[in-house]
Amino acid sequence: MNISKSIDFLLDNAGIIIQYRLKKEILNSLTKTEEENLLEQIYDTPHFKIVRNYAKPNGYIGSGAHSWANWNGVCLHETPLQDGEAAARLLSYYAVPNTHPLIKNFVKAMRDEDTMQKEFSYIPPEIKRYESRFVGMNSGNCLMALIYAMQALVGHGDNDTSVQEFQRISLKGFERILEISSLDEITKKRNGKAYIEWDEYFPNAYTLEMLAYTQKWRTPQNIRIIADALNHLKTIITSYTHFYIKINNKLVGPGWELSRPIKAFETDVTDTTMYRRPLTEIAMLGVGKNVEIIRKSAANIEEAINNDGILRANLKFPKTKGYSPHPTAYGDIQLELDYKRKYALECDLTFWAVQFLYLCNNCTL
């Protein structure tokens, strides 16, 4: 499909972040001088400056990661961006180069055990969380899975052996799906609650991101495994099936496990607060239209933008109240800085459409 109308709309109306990403990632049209100028404007945006101000002398940004904003009446996060995960997401979504000192120092801190132990010692539950940081790795449900995913998000998921090992674990989660015909084969019950053991393999949001933002794991065979697994997942999970992870004999909530059906994009449906993002990350895996939900999403997008190139969607459903201009663990991606600006929402949606179709049409299978 010709998306020139969509691109023209974005070039005429989008804000600086979309302009940069469109020209850098899709059009490949930036000169060195243009790239430097656009990045300087991004570095001058309010949210980037907030994240930069949260950087500590040791390199870590903010406080914790997917952590408590308040503890016993004490405010731990002045803004949502003071959370380390939110900071990593903003740097990733704004496409800040992985050579930027802010990112290099952040990654260095995340790879230093003494630094991380200190960073996760400020309240009692974080101390326990750090002590058991590797327990639940096979399903992406532990602190280190998150820390590795954060490194991948900012462009450093392929240059460290420990992070590359998490790529292997993440791929194994998709391989595990192909080994079962029902979730009953891997789940158990306690007091009516379904759960998996701490060492069971299963994909979640962080293992999906780990693979989406890295390259070392990619072979045609591995990409085919993921495509087959995602199609198989749709056949064995027809309705949302929530399960817990048993860690240290306690049932803990999973990090957005893929035991819910991932639905194809529709302009008049908003299924969850994280609706478009997992579709994008699946497309980033290189599976193209070999995955049914991706194929259907692409067809729906192409139909929706057929007339004027602009993607419009109904975002007035109750579940969209979780949307935030700040990156969150389970939120969709917002690149426009102010939705009060004319066409800002349409620019976010249309850039997503262009990006998604570009990824679908540049698959490696």
C-alpha positions as CSV (number, residue, x, y, z in Angstrom):
1,M,0.0,0.0,0.0
2,N,1.2,3.5,-0.8
3,I,1.6,5.4,2.5
4,S,2.8,8.6,1.0
5,K,-0.3,10.5,2.1
6,S,0.4,9.4,5.7
7,I,4.0,10.5,5.5
8,D,3.1,13.9,4.0
9,F,0.6,14.4,6.8
10,L,3.2,13.7,9.4
11,L,5.9,15.9,7.7
12,D,3.4,18.7,7.7
13,N,1.9,18.3,11.2
14,A,3.9,16.1,13.6
15,G,6.0,17.2,16.5
16,I,9.8,17.0,16.7
17,I,10.0,13.4,18.0
18,I,7.9,11.9,15.3
19,Q,9.7,14.0,12.7
20,Y,13.0,12.6,13.9
21,R,11.9,9.0,14.0
22,L,10.1,9.2,10.7
23,K,13.1,10.5,8.9
24,K,15.6,8.4,10.8
25,E,13.9,5.0,10.9
26,I,11.6,4.9,7.9
27,L,12.6,7.5,5.3
28,N,16.3,7.2,6.0
29,S,16.6,10.8,4.8
30,L,18.6,12.5,7.5
31,T,21.9,14.2,6.9
32,K,24.3,14.4,9.8
33,T,23.6,18.1,10.3
34,E,19.8,17.5,10.2
35,E,20.0,14.7,12.7
36,E,22.1,16.8,15.1
37,N,19.6,19.6,14.9
38,L,16.6,17.4,15.5
39,L,18.3,15.7,18.4
40,E,19.1,19.0,20.1
41,Q,15.4,19.9,19.9
42,I,14.5,16.6,21.5
43,Y,17.0,17.2,24.2
44,D,15.2,20.5,24.9
45,T,11.8,18.9,25.4
46,P,10.4,19.1,29.0
47,H,10.3,15.3,29.6
48,F,13.9,14.7,28.4
49,K,15.2,17.4,30.7
50,I,13.3,15.9,33.6
51,V,14.9,12.5,33.0
52,R,18.3,14.1,32.6
53,N,17.9,15.9,36.0
54,Y,17.1,12.5,37.6
55,A,20.5,11.1,36.6
56,K,22.7,10.4,39.6
57,P,26.5,10.7,39.9
58,N,26.7,6.9,39.7
59,G,24.8,7.0,36.3
60,Y,21.5,5.4,37.5
61,I,18.4,7.4,36.6
62,G,15.7,7.9,39.1
63,S,14.7,5.7,42.0
64,G,14.0,2.0,41.6
65,A,12.4,0.4,38.5
66,H,8.7,-0.5,38.3
67,S,8.8,0.5,41.9
68,W,6.8,2.2,44.7
69,A,6.0,5.8,44.1
70,N,5.0,6.1,47.7
71,W,6.0,4.2,50.8
72,N,4.5,4.6,54.3
73,G,3.3,8.1,53.4
74,V,6.6,9.2,51.9
75,C,6.6,10.3,48.2
76,L,9.5,8.5,46.5
77,H,8.8,9.7,42.9
78,E,8.2,13.4,42.3
79,T,7.0,12.6,38.8
80,P,6.4,9.2,37.1
81,L,9.7,9.8,35.2
82,Q,11.7,9.3,38.4
83,D,11.1,5.6,38.1
84,G,14.0,4.0,36.3
85,E,11.9,1.9,34.0
86,A,9.9,5.0,32.9
87,A,13.2,6.8,32.3
88,A,14.5,4.0,30.1
89,R,11.3,3.9,28.1
90,L,11.3,7.6,27.5
91,L,14.9,7.5,26.2
92,S,14.0,4.6,24.0
93,Y,10.7,6.0,22.6
94,Y,12.5,9.4,21.9
95,A,15.1,7.4,20.0
96,V,18.0,8.9,21.9
97,P,21.2,7.4,20.5
98,N,22.7,4.6,22.6
99,T,26.0,6.5,22.5
100,H,24.6,9.4,24.5
101,P,26.4,9.8,27.8
102,L,23.1,9.7,29.7
103,I,22.4,6.2,28.3
104,K,26.0,4.9,28.5
105,N,26.2,5.9,32.2
106,F,22.8,4.4,32.9
107,V,23.7,1.1,31.4
108,K,27.0,1.1,33.2
109,A,25.2,1.5,36.5
110,M,22.8,-1.3,35.7
111,R,25.7,-3.6,35.0
112,D,27.5,-2.8,38.3
113,E,26.3,-5.1,41.1
114,D,27.4,-2.7,43.9
115,T,25.6,0.2,42.4
116,M,22.4,-1.8,41.9
117,Q,22.4,-3.1,45.4
118,K,22.7,0.4,46.7
119,E,20.0,1.6,44.4
120,F,17.6,-1.1,45.6
121,S,18.2,-0.7,49.3
122,Y,16.1,2.4,50.0
123,I,13.0,0.7,51.4
124,P,12.5,-2.9,52.8
125,P,10.5,-4.4,49.9
126,E,13.2,-3.3,47.4
127,I,15.9,-5.0,49.5
128,K,14.0,-8.3,49.3
129,R,13.3,-7.7,45.6
130,Y,16.9,-7.3,44.9
131,E,17.9,-10.4,46.9
132,S,15.6,-12.5,44.8
133,R,16.3,-10.6,41.6
134,F,16.9,-13.7,39.4
135,V,14.0,-15.8,40.7
136,G,11.3,-16.0,38.0
137,M,13.7,-15.2,35.1
138,N,12.3,-17.9,32.8
139,S,8.9,-16.1,32.6
140,G,10.4,-12.6,32.8
141,N,9.0,-12.1,36.2
142,C,11.8,-10.8,38.3
143,L,13.8,-7.6,38.8
144,M,16.7,-8.7,36.6
145,A,14.4,-9.5,33.7
146,L,13.3,-5.9,33.9
147,I,16.8,-4.5,34.2
148,Y,17.9,-6.5,31.1
149,A,14.9,-5.4,29.2
150,M,15.7,-1.7,30.1
151,Q,19.1,-2.2,28.7
152,A,17.7,-3.6,25.5
153,L,15.2,-0.7,25.3
154,V,18.0,1.9,25.2
155,G,20.0,0.0,22.6
156,H,22.4,-2.1,24.8
157,G,20.9,-5.5,24.6
158,D,23.4,-7.1,22.3
159,N,26.7,-6.1,23.8
160,D,26.7,-8.1,27.1
161,T,26.8,-11.8,27.7
162,S,24.3,-11.7,30.6
163,V,21.8,-9.7,28.6
164,Q,22.3,-12.0,25.6
165,E,21.5,-15.0,27.9
166,F,18.2,-13.4,28.7
167,Q,17.6,-13.3,24.9
168,R,17.9,-17.1,24.9
169,I,15.6,-17.4,27.9
170,S,13.1,-15.1,26.2
171,L,13.1,-17.2,23.1
172,K,12.7,-20.4,25.2
173,G,9.4,-18.9,26.5
174,F,8.0,-18.9,23.0
175,E,9.3,-22.4,22.3
176,R,7.5,-23.5,25.4
177,I,4.2,-22.4,23.9
178,L,4.7,-24.8,21.0
179,E,5.1,-27.7,23.5
180,I,1.7,-27.4,25.1
181,S,-1.9,-27.6,23.9
182,S,-3.4,-26.0,26.9
183,L,-2.4,-23.8,29.8
184,D,-3.6,-26.6,32.1
185,E,-0.4,-28.4,31.2
186,I,1.8,-25.8,32.9
187,T,-0.4,-24.2,35.5
188,K,-1.4,-25.5,39.0
189,K,-4.1,-24.3,41.4
190,R,-3.9,-22.9,45.0
191,N,-7.1,-21.7,46.6
192,G,-8.7,-21.4,43.3
193,K,-5.8,-19.3,41.8
194,A,-3.9,-20.6,38.8
195,Y,-0.1,-20.3,38.9
196,I,3.1,-21.5,37.3
197,E,6.2,-22.5,39.1
198,W,9.1,-20.0,39.4
199,D,11.2,-21.9,36.9
200,E,8.6,-22.4,34.2
201,Y,9.1,-20.8,30.8
202,F,6.5,-18.4,29.4
203,P,6.6,-15.1,27.6
204,N,5.5,-11.8,29.1
205,A,5.9,-8.1,28.2
206,Y,9.5,-8.0,29.2
207,T,10.6,-11.1,27.3
208,L,8.8,-9.8,24.2
209,E,10.6,-6.4,24.5
210,M,13.9,-8.2,25.0
211,L,13.6,-9.9,21.7
212,A,12.0,-6.9,19.9
213,Y,14.9,-4.6,20.7
214,T,17.8,-6.9,20.1
215,Q,19.4,-8.7,17.1
216,K,21.8,-11.4,18.2
217,W,19.1,-14.1,18.6
218,R,17.7,-13.6,15.1
219,T,17.9,-16.4,12.7
220,P,15.2,-17.4,10.2
221,Q,14.6,-20.5,12.3
222,N,14.1,-18.6,15.5
223,I,11.9,-16.0,13.9
224,R,9.8,-18.8,12.5
225,I,9.5,-20.4,16.0
226,I,8.1,-17.1,17.4
227,A,5.6,-16.7,14.5
228,D,4.4,-20.3,15.0
229,A,4.2,-19.8,18.7
230,L,2.1,-16.6,18.5
231,N,-0.3,-18.3,16.0
232,H,-0.5,-21.4,18.3
233,L,-1.1,-19.1,21.3
234,K,-4.2,-17.8,19.7
235,T,-5.6,-21.3,19.3
236,I,-5.0,-22.3,22.9
237,I,-6.1,-19.0,24.6
238,T,-9.4,-17.7,23.5
239,S,-10.2,-15.7,26.6
240,Y,-8.2,-13.9,29.2
241,T,-6.6,-16.4,31.5
242,H,-4.8,-14.8,34.4
243,F,-2.2,-16.8,36.3
244,Y,0.3,-16.0,39.0
245,I,4.0,-17.0,39.5
246,K,4.9,-19.0,42.6
247,I,8.1,-17.3,44.0
248,N,9.4,-18.1,47.5
249,N,6.1,-20.0,48.1
250,K,4.1,-16.8,47.4
251,L,1.8,-16.2,44.4
252,V,2.9,-13.0,42.8
253,G,1.3,-11.1,39.9
254,P,3.0,-11.6,36.5
255,G,4.3,-8.7,34.5
256,W,1.7,-8.6,31.7
257,E,1.9,-12.3,30.8
258,L,0.9,-13.3,27.3
259,S,-1.9,-15.6,28.6
260,R,-4.4,-13.0,27.4
261,P,-5.4,-13.1,23.7
262,I,-3.5,-10.4,21.8
263,K,-6.1,-8.9,19.6
264,A,-5.7,-7.4,16.1
265,F,-6.0,-3.6,15.9
266,E,-9.4,-2.1,15.2
267,T,-10.1,1.6,15.1
268,D,-13.3,1.3,17.2
269,V,-11.9,-1.0,19.9
270,T,-9.4,-0.3,22.7
271,D,-8.9,-3.6,24.4
272,T,-6.4,-2.6,27.1
273,T,-4.2,0.3,28.0
274,M,-1.4,-1.5,26.3
275,Y,-3.1,-2.2,23.0
276,R,-0.9,-1.0,20.1
277,R,2.5,-1.5,21.8
278,P,2.6,-5.3,21.9
279,L,1.5,-5.4,18.2
280,T,4.4,-3.1,17.3
281,E,6.9,-5.2,19.3
282,I,5.7,-8.4,17.6
283,A,6.1,-6.7,14.2
284,M,9.6,-5.7,15.3
285,L,10.5,-9.4,15.7
286,G,10.6,-9.7,11.9
287,V,7.6,-12.0,11.6
288,G,5.8,-9.8,9.1
289,K,2.3,-11.0,8.2
290,N,3.1,-14.6,9.1
291,V,1.3,-13.9,12.4
292,E,-2.4,-13.7,12.0
293,I,-3.0,-10.8,14.4
294,I,-0.3,-8.8,12.6
295,R,-1.8,-9.6,9.2
296,K,-5.3,-8.6,10.4
297,S,-4.0,-5.5,12.1
298,A,-2.2,-4.4,8.9
299,A,-5.3,-4.9,6.8
300,N,-7.4,-2.9,9.2
301,I,-4.9,-0.1,9.3
302,E,-4.7,0.0,5.5
303,E,-8.4,0.2,5.2
304,A,-8.6,3.0,7.9
305,I,-6.0,5.2,6.3
306,N,-7.1,4.5,2.7
307,N,-8.8,7.9,2.1
308,D,-6.6,10.6,3.4
309,G,-3.7,8.8,5.0
310,I,-4.7,9.7,8.6
311,L,-5.4,7.0,11.2
312,R,-8.2,7.9,13.6
313,A,-9.4,5.7,16.4
314,N,-12.0,5.8,19.2
315,L,-10.0,6.3,22.3
316,K,-12.9,7.3,24.6
317,F,-13.3,3.9,26.2
318,P,-12.9,3.7,30.0
319,K,-9.7,1.6,29.8
320,T,-7.9,4.4,27.9
321,K,-7.9,6.4,31.2
322,G,-4.6,4.7,31.9
323,Y,-3.0,6.5,29.0
324,S,-0.3,9.0,30.1
325,P,2.1,11.4,28.5
326,H,4.8,9.7,30.6
327,P,6.0,6.3,29.5
328,T,4.6,3.6,31.8
329,A,5.1,-0.2,32.1
330,Y,1.7,-1.0,30.6
331,G,0.8,2.0,28.6
332,D,0.8,2.7,24.9
333,I,3.5,5.0,23.4
334,Q,2.8,8.7,23.2
335,L,5.3,10.7,21.2
336,E,3.4,14.0,20.8
337,L,4.0,16.2,23.7
338,D,0.6,17.9,24.0
339,Y,-2.6,16.3,22.8
340,K,-4.3,19.7,23.0
341,R,-2.3,20.7,19.9
342,K,-4.2,20.3,16.6
343,Y,-3.7,16.9,15.0
344,A,-1.4,15.7,17.9
345,L,-3.4,12.6,18.6
346,E,-3.8,11.9,14.9
347,C,0.0,12.3,14.4
348,D,0.7,9.7,17.1
349,L,-1.8,7.2,15.6
350,T,-0.7,7.8,12.0
351,F,3.0,7.5,12.9
352,W,2.2,4.2,14.6
353,A,0.4,3.1,11.5
354,V,3.3,4.0,9.2
355,Q,5.8,2.4,11.5
356,F,3.7,-0.8,11.8
357,L,3.1,-1.2,8.1
358,Y,6.8,-0.5,7.4
359,L,7.8,-3.2,9.9
360,C,5.3,-5.7,8.4
361,N,6.6,-5.1,4.9
362,N,10.2,-5.4,5.8
363,C,10.1,-8.8,7.6
364,T,12.9,-11.3,7.4
365,L,10.8,-14.5,6.8
